Amino acid sequence: MSKPKVCVICKGGIEQKKTPEGKVYWDSGENAEPYAEGRCCGSCNDIFVIPARMEDMMKAAAMRARREKSRQLQGRLPGLPNDER
């Protein structure tokens, strides 16, 4: 039997995922990135990791929107030839 795996966030045990018949098909937990490095339990994944990923996605989307707005505004600057923009 393998040693129980431990969540890098809460230090609790990582649960095994089983088929309806009770056969273990996964026992390595969830990827804890970007919240932490390593593997985590399902609860910490739901509480910490997924919100961190959503926050990263929202920041990236906001950055893309700012870049696009900047490009649009640069196109409207008066007095600059097109090759100097």
NORQUI-V768775 format. One record per residue. N is the residue number from 1. SS is DSSP state (a for helix, b for strand, c for the rest). OMEGA is omega in whole degrees, -180 to 180 (NA if undefined). Layout:
[[N	SS	OMEGA] [N	SS	OMEGA]]
//
This chain:
[[1	c	-178] [2	c	180] [3	c	178] [4	c	180] [5	c	-174] [6	b	177] [7	c	-180] [8	c	-178] [9	c	-175] [10	c	-179] [11	c	175] [12	c	180] [13	b	175] [14	c	-176] [15	c	176] [16	c	175] [17	b	-174] [18	b	173] [19	c	176] [20	c	179] [21	c	178] [22	c	180] [23	c	179] [24	b	177] [25	b	178] [26	b	179] [27	c	-175] [28	c	176] [29	c	-175] [30	b	175] [31	b	-176] [32	c	179] [33	c	5] [34	c	-177] [35	c	-179] [36	c	179] [37	c	179] [38	c	-177] [39	b	-179] [40	b	178] [41	c	-179] [42	a	180] [43	a	179] [44	a	176] [45	a	-179] [46	a	-173] [47	a	-173] [48	a	-170] [49	a	-178] [50	a	175] [51	a	178] [52	a	178] [53	a	178] [54	a	178] [55	a	177] [56	a	180] [57	a	180] [58	a	178] [59	a	180] [60	a	179] [61	a	178] [62	a	179] [63	a	177] [64	a	-180] [65	a	178] [66	a	178] [67	a	-180] [68	a	179] [69	a	178] [70	a	178] [71	a	180] [72	a	-179] [73	a	178] [74	a	179] [75	c	-178] [76	c	-178] [77	c	-180] [78	c	171] [79	c	178] [80	c	174] [81	c	-177] [82	a	-178] [83	a	179] [84	a	-178] [85	c	NA]]
//
